[in-house]
Amino acid sequence: MIDVVRIIAALMVLCFHYLFRGHASIEGYSPLAFPDIAPIAQYGYLGVPWFFMISGLVIAYSSANRTPSQFVIARISRLLPSAWAAIILLFLLFIFVPLPLFRANLYSLLANFTFLPQAFQQPLEIGSFWTIQIEVIFYIWVAVLIRFGVWHRSLYFVAVWLTICLLNNAFLHNQILHYLFITREGPFFCLGILLYRWRQKGMDWPTLLLMEIAFVLGAVNLMREGIKIGVVYHTNYNIWILVGALFVMTAILAAFLHLRLPERWQRFCYIMGGMTYPLYLIHEALGYRLFWLWQGSGLSASLQFILAASIAMAVAFVIWVGVEKPLLPRLRKGLLDSN
């Protein structure tokens, strides 16, 4: 059932980029405006914190009974194939679909293979890579906690993490603490971890209390992020919608943990879930180029959106089937053998 949440979150982010950010951005990434749907699509960025919640839950589940090296290898083999395929696709787009607004050089693209191009004074050529960097920091902390044998004490870890998030976000505003403990995104990971604990061990008052604290901190962070995005894109966010959306996302994730799809839907959801990661990576760069290529084609904005989303999903499916599925087990086996 988590695959259903994954694809919904990915489509939320896709709609945010295609229907709102592309045209609202100062850079003018997209020539298409969707004035009727943009006020709704602007909330699509909430798919990102939802992904962090999913990640916290999935990592809490998948890291059980693994050594640090096994956990790190599992994460590396999950991240790299689709990400590298996305970078290669982007490079091909730069070569065969050159557009003045989208320029990069080979050095910049090679730097992006490291997931940390900023270390080479290069920009993130795939916009969603910033969230991958956040994920990697989370993975490092989990690996460290596994190494010292305390990861299973999730309540203590979550309590300390939320305390650091609260102190830094409210009082200290220290950038080192922010990057080291991902204090803006931390509450969402914590919500996912706590939801998994609830699923496995039942609800108790420490879990409930920490969930409430994580929810409040997450809601405050969403409000602050909404203000920042509103300033950049000259729009406003309703704080009650943000808080309500976080509650709904948490409730859906909790409900899906306790539900089981009919067997006839499981295969479909498995495919959609598998496509989520490559779709998340490639949709923005691909969609904006398509919109510019179709400018003056006579196609309506709605039809262009449908076509771009469909093409992005088709490319994501090809990456999943042709790259990720065959390479992931081979990469994992090779890393485990070398270890």
N, C-alpha and C positions, 0 to 999 in steps of 0.2 A: 504493500500500500504506500510505502514511502516514495516509490517511483511516481505515483500520481502527484504527490506534493512537489516533487522535483520538477516535473514538466510544467506544472502550473506556475511555479516560481520563475522558471526560465522564460515562459511566455509573458509573464508580467514584465520582466526586464526587457524583453524584445519589444513589447508595446511601448514601454517608456522611451526607448531609443528611437523607434520608427515613428511613433505618433506624436511625440513631444520633444525630446531633447534634440533630435537631428535638426529641426527647423528653428527651435528656440535658442540654440547655442549661438554665441557671438561669431564663432568660426563659420557658421552656416553649413554644417555637415550635410544637410539634406535640403533640396529645393522644395520639398512637399510640406504643406501646412495642413493640419487637421484641426481647425478651430473648434469644431463641435465636440470632438472626442478628447482633445488635448487636456482639458481640465480633469478628466478621469485618468487618462494615460499617465499624467504626471505623478500619480501615486504608484506607478509600476516599479519605481526604485525600491519599494518595500520587498520586492522579491529577493534582494540581496541579503538583508538581515534574516529573511526566511531561510536562505541557503545556509547561513551561519548556524541557525538553530538546527537544521537538518544535519549539518556537519557534526555539531556537538553530540547529537543523538547517535549518529552512525559510528563515530569514532569511539564513543563509550561502549558500543556493542562490539565493533570489529576488533578492538584492541585487547579484548579479554583473552587471557592465557597466551599472550604473545610476548616474546622477548623484545627488547628495544630494537635490535637489528631486524627482526621479522616485521615489526611494525613499520619501521622506516622504509624497508624494501617494499612493503605492500603499498605505502603511500607514494613512493617514487614511481613505481610501475603503474600506478593509477593515474598520476598526473602527467607524466612525460609524453606518452605516445600521441594523445589528442592535441596536447599543447604544441608539440613540435610540428604536427601535421597542420595545425592552424597557422603557425608562423610560415611554413613553406607555402601554404595557400596564399597567405598575404603577400609573400614575395612574388608569387606568380601573378597576382592581381596588379602589383606595382609594375611588372614588366609588360603584361598584355593588356591591362586596362589602365593606362596612365591618365591621371587626372591632376590638374594643377593643385587642387586642395589636399590631395593625399600623396605625399612624397616621403620617401625613405631611402636610405642607402643600404648597401649590403652589410656594412659594419654595424649599423643600428639593428638590423634584423638578426645578425649573429649574436649581438649583445642580448637580444630578447630571449635567445635560447637558454640563457642562464636564469631566467625569471627575475633577474635583478639588473636591468639595463642601466638604472640610475648610477650604479657603481662605475659604469664606463661613460658617464655623462651623456647617456642616450635616453630618449623618451620611451615610454611604454607604447609600442606600436599596436598592441591589442589592449584596448581599454580595460577589459575585465581582468587583466593580469594583476591589478592592484589587489583584488580580492584573493587571488591565488597566493600572493605574498602574505596576506593576513592568515590564510589557511596554513601556510608553511610554518609561521611562528607558532601557531596553535599546536601543530604536529610536533615541533621541537620540544615544547613544554610537556606534551604527553609522553614523548620518548624519554625525557629526563625523569619524569615521575615513575614511569615503568622501570627505568634503570635502578632507581632507589627503592623500588618496591612499595610505593605509596599511592600509585594511581588508583588502586581499588578503593581507597578511602576518599571517594569522590566528594562527599559532603564537606570535608575539611578543605580540600583543594578549592571547591567552588566558593566556600565562605571566605577564604583568604583572597581569592581572585576578585570577588565582588567588593570586598573591602578596599582593595587597591583601586579598583575602578571608581568607587564612590569618592575616595579621598582625592584621587588625581583629577577627576572630572569636575568635582565641586570646589576644590580648594587649591591644589598644588599646580595644576595645569603644566606639568612637566613633560616635555616632549620625549625625553628618554624613557620615562615610565610609560608614556603612551605607546611608543613603538615596541618596547620590551614586553609589555603586558596587554597590548592591544585593548586599551581601556575603553575605547569607543564601541568596539564590536564584542568585547568580552561578555556582557550580559546575555547576548543572544546565544553564544556557545553554551553558556551556563544553563540557559533555559532548556536547550536540547539535552544536555547531560542529565539534568534533573528529571526531565520527562522520561528518559530511559530508566533512571533509578526508580521512578514511580511505577513504570511498567514491570520491572523485575522484582521489586521488593515491596510494592504497595506504598500508599501515601502515609507519611507520618508527619508530625508537626515540624521537625527540622527541615524536611524536604519542602513542605508547604511554605514555611517562612522564607526559605531561600528563593523559592520560585516567585514569591511576591516581591522580594527585594530585586531580583533579576528583572522582573517585569517592569517595575517602576523605573529602574535605571535605564532599561532598554527604551521605555516610552520617552523619558527625558532626552535620551540621545537621538531618538527619531525626531523629536520636536526641534532640537538644535540643528540637526541635519536638514530638516525641512526649511528652516529659516535660511540656512546657507544656500541651499539649492534655489529657494525663492529669490534670493538676491541676485544670484548668477543668471537665472533665466527669467527674471522679471515676472514672477508669479507669486501666489500665496498658497499656503497649505493650512487646512483646517486641523487644528491640534486634536480635536475630538475624533476626526476621521483617522488620524495617525494612531491614536490610542486604541480606538475600536478595531482598527485593522490588525494591530499587534495582538489584541485579545483573540480575534477570530483566527489568525494564523496559528497561535499557540493552541487554541481549542481544536482546530482541524488536525494539527500534528498529533495531539494527544488522542483524538478520536481514531485516527488512522492506525495508531499503534495497537488498538484493541479491535480493529476490524479485519476481516479477511475477504478479499474479492472473490466472486464466483470464478471457478476455474477457467471458464471461457474468456474472461477478461485478463487473466494473469499474464498470458503471453503478450498481449497488446501492451499492457502497462510495463512489462519488462523491456520491450523494444523502446517505448517512449522514454523510459528511465535511462536506458543506455545511451540514447541520443542527447540527453540533457546537457552533459558536459561539453561535447563538441559544439552543440548549438549555442550554448552560453558564450563560448569562445569566439565563434566566427560570425555570428549574426550581424553584429554592428558594422564591421568593416565591409562585409559583403553587401548588406542591405543598402548602405549609403551609396556605394558605387552603382548599384543597380538603379537607384532613384535618379542619379545624375545621368546615367546612360539612357534612361527612358524619358528624359526631359524632352519635350516637344514631340513625343511619340503619339500623343492623342489619347493615351490610356488615362483613365480616371485615377485620382489619387487612391481611392478605395481599392481598385483593381491592382494598382502597383503594390500596395501594402500586402494584399493577399498573395500576389505572385512572389514578392520578395520573401515573405515569411515561408511560403511553400518551398522555394528554392533553398533557403537557409536550412530548413528541416531536411530536405533531400540530401544536401551536402553533408549535414551532420550525421545522417544515417550512413552515408558512404564512409565517412571517417570512422564511425563506430564499427561498422562491419569490416571494412577493408584495412583499417589501421589498428584501432584499439583492441578489438577482440583477438586478432591473431598475435599482436605484439605483446600485449599485457602479460599473458602467461609465460611467454618466452623470456621477456625481460625479467620477470620475477624469478623464474627458475635460474637464469644466468646469474643474477645478483645473489641469490641464495647459495648457489654452488660456489661462487667466488668468495662468499663470506665464510 
